[in-house]
Amino acid sequence: MMIKTRRLRMPLLMALLLFFVVVPLRAQIKIQCPCDRNGDGDCLDIKATGPPAERYDEPALQASLGVQCISLTGGDGFARMADGKVLYTFGFADVTGTPEADVMVKGVLAAAWPAPLIAVDEGAQFYLTLSNVGMLMRPDLFDPHSVHFHGFPNASAVFDGLPESAIVINMGASLTYYYNLAEPGTFMYHCHVEATEHMQMGMLGNLYVRPAQNRLAAGTVLNGFTHQAGYKYVYNDGDGSTRYDVEFPLQLGGFDSNFHEDHLNVQPLPFALMRDTYPMINGRGYPDTKNPNPLVAPAENGGIQSQVESSLITARAGQRILLRLSNLNITAVHTLISPSIPMRVVGIDARELRNGSTKLHYTTNSVNMGGGMSADVILDTTGVAPGRYFLYAANLNYLSNYQEDFGGMMTEIVINP
Ligand SMILES: [Cu+2]
């Protein structure tokens, strides 16, 4: 009997050793980007001096390959609400340019809210490396993370981020997602692992693809419209009808403060009781939305800035403003109102509104978006008097920062002479 037990004990010990020691050691941070030769996830930082291995990146190669790369981490952090309340978050951080050996350290408590903006170009090959640095404040958790490029026609399900059908990323490991940017449009991205929890906790951000029409040679005539150098469009419209001068991605969302506070200890349940108390645009409530600067880093983050995206909209009178609107809120449908400057809706859910060559653009003062929806809205400021205008949620109870009134899902449009 003793011998048998001893025989069983060894394989068990070996299995435990394999599972807890060898397997984690095999996982590693690995950044893949075809024009990156020094393993820091970008192709941009040529250094004139230093050992050859450290100055290998090649911007010219990046251009010739049509490659765009970003390196993100998934982890936790803190964000400051407009009333001063600091809430615990999960999120992504941009570590592009950080060598592989430093990614785990740099990504700790670095979660950005919202996730780092991703703006890429149609026709490019896009490599997104996600490394999971773990949740420092919740060492009991061993959650994987993923990136779901919402609404994008992925060629392969393995890069779609759904835990049921795709690869997800364990702590201490990386995965590089590959996207062939075949279509322009306003998309969004989020983690799809335990989506209700990870999305409420803040793993969501703006993502859009600029159209190939932007790169036409100056003087090209499109259906009677002459393209000029520097002209920008929302879609490959074929007639210049989606041209704009300045663009602002605005993502609607919110935090349930009870859920975030309890989450420092345990995942609160049931999800059916989730109720957002801090409605936000780009991770801020009014008046923080109109602050053009990054917010002060919460002390809990150790000085790492978590909220860098302003939602202040500025333009000169006469310019066309593109609002890339998206709603990634998991608890509410939102209606956004521009009562003073008419909104021309040119696209919904990353598609131009058209039937063949017939344009179905329409003008309105409000756009209604359920979770996961996007809208491309152009504000034509021709004839608009210089001044300050407002953009806000029609659900007026969302114009608050929890117990503080006159806040929440609102921002300002400043038209300069
Ligand atoms: Cu996640």
Residues whose N, C-alpha, C, O or C-beta is under 5 A from the ligand:
A	BS01	CU	P144 H145 S146 C191 V193 H198 M203
